[in-house]
Amino acid sequence: MKLRSLKPGFTLIELLLVIGIIAILAAIVIVAINPTKQLGDARNAQRRADVNTILNAVYQYSIDNNGNLPATISGAVTPICKTGASSCTGLVDLTVVTGKYVVAVPSDPQADAAGNSAGYTIFRDDTSKRVTVAAPGQEQGATISVTR
């Protein structure tokens, strides 16, 4: 009597079950990590840092100029220009603070690279003598605004 030797291995059903389990676990990990939320949080952190940088530069300028703010900051909420004065029509030109107080005007992480707007706004309240810099492009319902 001759016995047949069976080759060891996995059946098709076993392989499909393992692949299915791996796919379910991968889906759970991707949902748990949520890369879209993580990237949005990172961009919001950059916006918070940029808003503080702009406001600090404006106040350093004010301290060096007897309490006078840059003349281009008005009492209306206005976008900030990220480039030079000649291209800042309708935008707040902060070139007076670049170089000495900040290397360059920070730009929103998702601002239009070809446009002149930095993606941030600035506002001077004449009654309280306070300046507000905000990031209108914030994500995930965050409010990014600093007033001093």
C-alpha positions, 0 to 999 in steps of 0.5 A, spaced: 500 500 500 502 506 497 501 512 501 500 519 498 505 525 501 501 531 502 505 538 501 504 542 507 501 549 505 495 554 506 489 553 502 485 559 498 480 560 504 486 561 509 489 566 505 483 570 503 481 570 511 488 573 513 488 578 507 481 580 509 483 581 517 490 585 515 485 589 510 480 590 516 486 592 521 489 597 516 483 600 515 482 601 523 489 604 523 488 609 518 481 611 521 485 612 528 491 616 525 486 620 520 492 624 516 487 629 514 486 632 521 493 631 523 495 635 517 490 640 518 492 641 525 500 642 523 497 648 518 493 651 524 499 651 528 503 654 523 498 659 522 498 661 530 506 662 530 505 666 524 500 671 527 504 672 533 510 673 529 506 679 525 503 682 531 510 681 535 514 685 529 508 690 529 509 692 536 517 692 536 516 697 530 511 701 535 516 701 541 522 703 536 517 709 533 514 712 540 508 708 540 506 709 532 504 703 529 505 702 521 501 708 517 498 702 513 494 699 518 487 702 518 481 701 522 478 696 517 480 688 517 484 688 511 489 682 508 496 683 509 501 684 503 506 679 503 510 682 497 513 689 496 509 696 496 508 697 489 504 690 489 500 691 495 494 695 492 488 694 497 492 690 502 496 692 508 503 693 506 508 691 512 515 692 509 516 697 514 517 691 519 521 687 514 528 686 515 529 689 522 523 686 526 522 680 521 525 677 515 519 677 511 512 677 512 509 670 513 505 667 509 499 662 510 501 655 509 495 654 503 495 661 501 495 662 493 503 662 491 502 667 485 498 672 489 500 678 493 496 676 500 499 673 505 493 670 507 492 673 514 488 680 516 490 685 520 485 691 524 487 697 528 481 698 533 482 706 534 478 706 541 482 701 545 489 702 541 489 695 540 491 691 534 488 684 531 492 679 527 487 673 524 488 667 520 481 667 516 484 660 512 484 656 519 481 649 518 477 644 523 473 650 526 479 653 529 479 660 531 486 663 530 486 671 532 491 675 537 489 681 539 494 686 543 
